[in-house]
Amino acid sequence: MFIMKTKTVTKLFNKVCLFSLALISFTSIAQEEEEKKWFDNFSVNGSVDGYFRYNFGAQNDNSTAPTTSFANQSGFALGMANVILGYEGEKVGFVADLVYGQRGTDATFNSGVFDAAGNRTGDATANIINQLYAYWNVTEKFKLTFGNFNTYLGYEVISPTGNFNYSTSYMFSYGPFSHTGLKADFAINDNWSAMVAVMNPTDYTENNPFDTYIFGAQIGYSADNGSAYLNFRYGNEGEPGQVGPTFQADLTTGWDLAEKFYLGVNATYLTTEDQGDADASGFYGVALYPQFKVAEKFTLGLRGEYFAEFEDGAGALVTDADGDGSVIAATLTGSYDIGNLTLKPELRLDSTSEDTFPDNDGDPKKSLSSFVLGAIYKF
C-alpha cells in the first residue's frame, strides 16, 4: 500500500511539474510577444564629420583647391551631420537619410522644384534630404524601391563613413550623386545579381522639369572575398532639343587579395551627344584603391586616379584649345580608429595637363600639394 501511494504521489508530482513548466514557457513566450512593440523594427544611425585642409606652396583660400567635391575649403571646415532613420518590416520598409551642413548641401545641389528651363522656382527645401525611399520585398529574390536614392554608379559615396579616403575622386565628383525613380533588384543566385531602373534626370531629386527619363542597369557578382559591379545609365539629362542623350558605363570592384591587403578598382566612361554638328563631349577615368592593414586600428591606403575630359565634357579642368584636359591625382590616407571616432590624415598631389592652380604669387601652375585631416564620428 505504501509503495502504491508513493507511485501515485510521484506521478502526480511529475504531472504538476510538467504543467508548471509548460505554463511558464507559454507565459514567457506571451510576454515576449507582448513586449515586442511596433517600433522595434526602427533604426537610427548616422555620423558627424569635419576637417582641416592646407595647401603647400599655394594660396590657402577657398579658391585654391582640387576641383573635387566636399573637402575643398581651407583651414578648419565642417562636413555634415547625417541621421538615417529606417524601418525594416518583413516585406516593406523605408529609409529617411537626412543631412545638414556643407557636405550635405553640396551633395543635394539640385534639390528643389525646377521649371522646364531648369530654373529653381522655390527654395531648395530638400537640401536636407540625402535619401528618401520606400521598398517592397516582393519575394526573397525580387525587391522594388521607389523614391530618392544615392547612385549605384562608382566606387565612392556621399557619406564619409563609406569611403576610405576623406577627399573624393574626380570620377565621383562629376558622376551622378542621387536619383529619384523606381528600381528593381533581382537576386539571380547566391553570387549574381541584377538591377534595372527608370529615373528622373540625374540629381533632380524633387521633381522632373524636363519630361525626360534616365534608364539604369547593373549586373553584379559577389563572393566571400570581394565583389564586382558593371553599371550603366542612358537618357536625356535636360530639355530635349537642347541637350543630347548621355551614356555612362562604370565598373566598380574590390577584393581582399590577402589577409591584410585589399585592392579596389573603379573605371568609368561618359559621353553626351551634341544636338548640333559638334563632336560628343564627356570624360573617362580609372582609379586604384590599394589598402594595407598596418595594425589592428590603423590602415594605410592610396587612391591613384587618372581622369580626362574631352570637348569640355566635365568642366573639371582647365583644358586646351580643343577642350581636352587631364589630371593625375594621388592621395595617401591613413585611417585610425578610436572607438566610434575615425581620424583620417591624408596627403594629396594633383597634377594637371594645363596650368590650373595658382601658387603663392597667383601665377597658375600644373600641380597642387595639399594636406587634409578628417575626423568622422559614426553612431
C-alpha positions as CSV (number, residue, x, y, z in Angstrom):
1,M,0.0,0.0,0.0
2,F,2.8,2.4,0.9
3,I,4.5,1.7,-2.4
4,M,1.3,2.3,-4.4
5,K,0.7,5.7,-2.6
6,T,4.3,6.7,-3.3
7,K,4.0,5.9,-7.1
8,T,0.7,7.8,-7.2
9,V,2.2,10.9,-5.5
10,T,5.3,10.7,-7.7
11,K,3.2,10.6,-10.9
12,L,1.0,13.5,-9.6
13,F,4.2,15.5,-8.8
14,N,5.6,14.9,-12.3
15,K,2.4,16.0,-13.9
16,V,2.3,19.1,-11.8
17,C,5.9,19.9,-12.7
18,L,5.3,19.4,-16.4
19,F,2.2,21.5,-16.3
20,S,4.1,24.3,-14.4
21,L,7.0,24.2,-17.0
22,A,4.5,24.4,-19.8
23,L,2.7,27.3,-18.2
24,I,6.0,29.1,-17.5
25,S,7.1,28.6,-21.1
26,F,3.8,29.8,-22.5
27,T,3.8,32.8,-20.2
28,S,7.4,33.7,-21.2
29,I,6.5,33.5,-24.9
30,A,3.4,35.5,-24.4
31,Q,5.4,38.2,-22.5
32,E,8.0,38.3,-25.2
33,E,5.3,38.7,-27.9
34,E,3.5,41.3,-25.8
35,E,6.8,43.2,-25.1
36,K,7.7,43.4,-28.8
37,K,6.4,46.8,-29.9
38,W,5.6,48.2,-33.3
39,F,8.7,50.4,-33.2
40,D,11.2,47.6,-32.6
41,N,11.9,47.4,-36.3
42,F,13.0,51.1,-36.4
43,S,16.7,52.0,-36.5
44,V,18.6,55.3,-36.1
45,N,22.2,55.7,-37.1
46,G,24.4,58.3,-38.8
47,S,27.6,60.4,-38.5
48,V,29.1,63.8,-38.0
49,D,32.4,64.9,-39.6
50,G,34.7,67.9,-40.1
51,Y,38.2,68.5,-41.4
52,F,41.3,70.7,-41.8
53,R,42.9,71.4,-45.1
54,Y,46.2,73.2,-46.0
55,N,47.9,73.8,-49.3
56,F,51.7,73.6,-49.7
57,G,53.3,76.3,-51.9
58,A,49.9,77.7,-52.9
59,Q,47.4,80.2,-51.6
60,N,45.2,79.0,-48.7
61,D,41.9,80.4,-49.7
62,N,38.7,78.7,-50.8
63,S,39.5,79.4,-54.5
64,T,42.7,77.2,-54.4
65,A,41.7,73.5,-54.1
66,P,41.3,70.3,-56.1
67,T,38.2,70.7,-58.2
68,T,36.6,67.7,-56.5
69,S,33.6,67.6,-54.1
70,F,33.3,68.3,-50.4
71,A,36.8,68.6,-48.8
72,N,37.8,71.8,-50.7
73,Q,37.6,74.6,-48.1
74,S,40.7,76.0,-46.4
75,G,41.5,75.8,-42.7
76,F,39.1,74.2,-40.3
77,A,35.8,73.4,-42.0
78,L,32.6,71.5,-41.3
79,G,31.4,68.4,-43.1
80,M,27.8,67.4,-42.2
81,A,25.6,65.9,-39.6
82,N,23.9,62.8,-41.0
83,V,20.9,61.0,-39.4
84,I,19.5,57.9,-41.1
85,L,16.0,56.7,-39.9
86,G,14.9,53.3,-41.1
87,Y,12.1,50.8,-40.8
88,E,12.6,47.2,-41.8
89,G,9.5,45.1,-41.9
90,E,9.0,41.6,-43.1
91,K,8.0,42.8,-46.5
92,V,8.2,46.6,-46.6
93,G,10.3,49.4,-45.2
94,F,11.6,52.8,-45.7
95,V,14.8,54.9,-45.3
96,A,14.9,58.6,-44.5
97,D,18.5,59.8,-44.8
98,L,18.8,63.4,-43.6
99,V,21.9,65.6,-43.9
100,Y,22.7,69.1,-42.6
101,G,25.9,71.1,-43.3
102,Q,28.3,72.0,-46.1
103,R,28.9,68.5,-47.4
104,G,25.2,67.7,-47.4
105,T,24.3,70.9,-49.2
106,D,26.9,70.2,-51.9
107,A,25.6,66.6,-52.3
108,T,22.0,67.8,-52.8
109,F,22.7,70.8,-55.0
110,N,19.9,70.1,-57.5
111,S,17.2,69.6,-54.8
112,G,14.2,71.8,-55.0
113,V,11.5,72.3,-57.6
114,F,12.6,73.4,-61.1
115,D,10.7,74.7,-64.2
116,A,11.1,73.4,-67.7
117,A,14.0,75.8,-68.3
118,G,15.9,74.3,-65.4
119,N,15.4,77.3,-63.1
120,R,14.6,76.7,-59.5
121,T,11.1,78.1,-58.7
122,G,11.4,77.9,-55.0
123,D,13.7,77.3,-52.0
124,A,15.8,74.2,-52.0
125,T,13.5,72.6,-49.4
126,A,15.0,69.2,-50.0
127,N,18.6,70.2,-49.3
128,I,18.4,68.2,-46.0
129,I,17.3,65.0,-47.8
130,N,20.0,62.8,-49.0
131,Q,17.8,59.7,-49.5
132,L,14.1,59.2,-49.0
133,Y,12.6,56.0,-50.3
134,A,10.3,53.1,-49.6
135,Y,10.8,49.5,-50.6
136,W,8.9,46.3,-51.0
137,N,10.4,42.8,-50.8
138,V,8.1,41.2,-53.3
139,T,9.8,37.9,-53.0
140,E,13.1,36.7,-51.5
141,K,14.8,37.4,-54.8
142,F,12.9,40.4,-56.1
143,K,12.8,43.9,-54.5
144,L,11.2,47.2,-55.6
145,T,12.5,50.6,-54.4
146,F,10.6,53.9,-55.0
147,G,11.9,57.3,-54.2
148,N,15.2,59.2,-53.9
149,F,18.3,57.0,-53.5
150,N,22.0,57.5,-53.8
151,T,23.6,56.5,-57.1
152,Y,24.6,52.9,-57.8
153,L,27.5,54.0,-60.1
154,G,31.0,54.5,-58.9
155,Y,33.3,53.4,-56.1
156,E,32.8,56.3,-53.7
157,V,29.7,57.6,-51.9
158,I,28.4,60.8,-50.3
159,S,28.8,59.7,-46.7
160,P,32.4,59.9,-45.3
161,T,31.8,56.7,-43.4
162,G,31.5,54.8,-46.7
163,N,34.8,56.0,-48.2
164,F,38.4,55.1,-47.2
165,N,39.8,58.5,-48.4
166,Y,38.3,61.6,-46.9
167,S,38.6,63.7,-50.0
168,T,36.9,62.4,-53.1
169,S,37.9,61.5,-56.7
170,Y,37.2,63.3,-59.9
171,M,35.1,60.4,-61.2
172,F,32.9,60.6,-58.2
173,S,32.6,64.3,-58.2
174,Y,31.5,64.6,-61.8
175,G,29.3,61.5,-61.9
176,P,25.8,61.3,-60.5
177,F,25.1,61.7,-56.8
178,S,21.5,60.7,-56.5
179,H,18.5,59.6,-58.4
180,T,14.7,59.7,-57.9
181,G,12.7,57.0,-59.6
182,L,11.8,53.3,-59.4
183,K,14.3,50.5,-59.4
184,A,14.0,46.7,-59.3
185,D,16.7,44.5,-57.8
186,F,17.0,40.8,-58.7
187,A,19.0,38.1,-56.8
188,I,19.8,35.7,-59.6
189,N,21.6,33.2,-57.3
190,D,23.9,33.4,-54.3
191,N,26.6,35.2,-56.3
192,W,24.9,37.0,-59.2
193,S,22.5,40.0,-59.0
194,A,20.9,42.5,-61.4
195,M,19.1,45.8,-61.3
196,V,17.1,47.9,-63.7
197,A,15.7,51.4,-63.1
198,V,13.8,54.3,-64.6
199,M,14.7,57.7,-63.1
200,N,14.4,61.5,-63.3
201,P,17.4,63.3,-64.9
202,T,20.4,62.9,-62.6
203,D,20.4,64.8,-59.3
204,Y,16.9,66.3,-59.9
205,T,15.6,64.6,-56.8
206,E,12.4,66.6,-56.0
207,N,10.7,66.8,-59.4
208,N,11.2,66.2,-63.2
209,P,11.3,69.6,-65.0
210,F,12.2,68.2,-68.5
211,D,9.8,65.3,-69.1
212,T,12.7,63.1,-69.9
213,Y,13.9,60.0,-68.1
214,I,17.1,58.1,-67.4
215,F,17.3,54.3,-67.7
216,G,19.8,52.5,-65.5
217,A,21.1,48.9,-65.2
218,Q,23.5,46.9,-63.2
219,I,24.9,43.4,-63.2
220,G,26.8,42.3,-60.1
221,Y,28.9,39.4,-58.8
222,S,29.8,38.9,-55.1
223,A,31.8,36.3,-53.3
224,D,33.3,36.0,-49.8
225,N,36.5,37.9,-50.7
226,G,35.0,40.7,-52.8
227,S,32.6,41.9,-55.5
228,A,32.3,43.4,-58.9
229,Y,29.6,45.6,-60.5
230,L,29.1,46.7,-64.1
231,N,26.8,49.8,-64.2
232,F,25.1,51.7,-67.0
233,R,22.9,54.7,-67.4
234,Y,21.4,56.3,-70.5
235,G,19.0,59.1,-71.2
236,N,18.4,62.8,-71.8
237,E,19.6,64.8,-68.8
238,G,18.0,68.1,-69.9
239,E,15.5,69.8,-72.2
240,P,15.0,67.7,-75.4
241,G,16.5,69.6,-78.4
242,Q,19.0,71.5,-76.2
243,V,20.9,68.6,-74.6
244,G,21.7,65.3,-76.2
245,P,21.4,61.9,-74.6
246,T,24.1,60.8,-72.1
247,F,25.6,57.4,-71.8
248,Q,27.8,56.2,-69.0
249,A,29.4,52.8,-68.3
250,D,31.1,52.2,-65.0
251,L,33.0,49.3,-63.4
252,T,33.4,49.1,-59.6
253,T,35.2,46.2,-58.0
254,G,37.1,45.4,-54.8
255,W,38.8,42.2,-53.5
256,D,40.7,41.0,-50.4
257,L,43.9,39.7,-52.0
258,A,45.4,38.8,-48.7
259,E,44.5,38.8,-45.0
260,K,45.7,42.4,-44.7
261,F,45.7,43.7,-48.3
262,Y,42.7,44.9,-50.3
263,L,42.5,46.3,-53.8
264,G,39.6,48.3,-55.2
265,V,39.3,49.5,-58.8
266,N,36.9,52.0,-60.5
267,A,36.8,52.8,-64.2
268,T,34.2,54.9,-66.0
269,Y,33.4,56.4,-69.4
270,L,30.7,59.1,-70.0
271,T,29.7,60.7,-73.3
272,T,27.0,63.2,-74.2
273,E,25.8,63.7,-77.7
274,D,25.8,67.2,-79.2
275,Q,22.5,68.4,-80.7
276,G,24.4,70.3,-83.4
277,D,27.3,69.4,-85.6
278,A,29.9,69.3,-82.8
279,D,31.6,66.2,-81.5
280,A,30.2,64.5,-78.4
281,S,31.7,65.6,-75.1
282,G,32.4,63.7,-71.9
283,F,35.1,62.2,-69.7
284,Y,36.7,59.0,-68.7
285,G,39.0,57.7,-65.9
286,V,40.4,54.9,-63.8
287,A,41.4,54.7,-60.1
288,L,43.1,52.1,-58.0
289,Y,42.5,51.8,-54.2
290,P,45.1,49.6,-52.6
291,Q,44.8,49.4,-48.8
292,F,47.1,47.7,-46.2
293,K,46.1,47.0,-42.6
294,V,49.2,48.0,-40.7
295,A,47.8,47.4,-37.2
296,E,44.5,46.5,-35.5
297,K,43.3,50.1,-35.5
298,F,45.4,51.7,-38.3
299,T,45.1,51.1,-42.1
300,L,47.1,52.9,-44.8
301,G,45.6,53.3,-48.3
302,L,46.3,55.0,-51.6
303,R,44.0,56.3,-54.3
304,G,45.7,56.7,-57.6
305,E,43.4,58.3,-60.2
306,Y,43.7,59.3,-63.9
307,F,40.9,61.5,-65.1
308,A,40.5,63.1,-68.5
309,E,37.7,65.2,-70.2
310,F,37.2,65.9,-73.9
311,E,35.3,68.7,-75.5
312,D,35.0,70.3,-72.1
313,G,32.7,67.4,-71.1
314,A,33.1,67.8,-67.3
315,G,34.1,71.3,-66.6
316,A,36.5,69.9,-64.0
317,L,39.8,71.1,-65.5
318,V,41.5,73.8,-67.4
319,T,41.6,72.5,-71.0
320,D,43.5,73.2,-74.2
321,A,42.1,74.8,-77.4
322,D,40.3,71.5,-78.3
323,G,38.6,71.3,-74.9
324,D,40.8,68.4,-73.7
325,G,42.5,68.2,-70.3
326,S,43.6,65.5,-67.8
327,V,44.8,65.1,-64.3
328,I,46.7,62.5,-62.3
329,A,45.8,62.6,-58.6
330,A,47.5,60.6,-55.9
331,T,46.0,60.6,-52.4
332,L,47.7,58.8,-49.5
333,T,45.4,58.3,-46.5
334,G,45.8,56.9,-43.0
335,S,42.7,55.7,-41.1
336,Y,43.0,55.4,-37.3
337,D,40.1,54.2,-35.2
338,I,39.4,55.4,-31.7
339,G,36.2,53.8,-30.7
340,N,33.5,55.2,-32.9
341,L,35.8,58.1,-34.0
342,T,38.0,57.8,-37.0
343,L,40.8,60.1,-37.9
344,K,42.0,60.3,-41.5
345,P,45.2,62.3,-42.2
346,E,46.0,62.4,-45.9
347,L,48.5,63.9,-48.4
348,R,47.2,64.7,-51.9
349,L,49.0,65.7,-55.1
350,D,47.0,66.8,-58.2
351,S,49.0,67.2,-61.4
352,T,47.1,68.6,-64.5
353,S,47.9,68.8,-68.2
354,E,47.3,72.5,-68.2
355,D,48.2,75.3,-65.8
356,T,45.4,75.1,-63.2
357,F,46.3,76.0,-59.7
358,P,47.6,79.5,-58.6
359,D,50.8,79.5,-56.5
360,N,51.6,81.9,-53.7
361,D,52.1,84.7,-56.2
362,G,48.9,84.0,-58.0
363,D,50.6,82.5,-61.1
364,P,49.0,79.3,-62.4
365,K,50.9,76.1,-62.3
366,K,50.2,72.4,-63.1
367,S,50.3,70.9,-59.6
368,L,48.9,71.3,-56.2
369,S,50.0,69.6,-53.0
370,S,47.7,69.6,-50.0
371,F,47.1,68.1,-46.6
372,V,43.7,67.1,-45.1
373,L,42.9,65.8,-41.6
374,G,39.3,64.4,-41.5
375,A,37.5,63.5,-38.3
376,I,34.4,61.2,-38.5
377,Y,32.2,60.1,-35.7
378,K,29.8,57.2,-36.5
379,F,26.9,56.2,-34.3
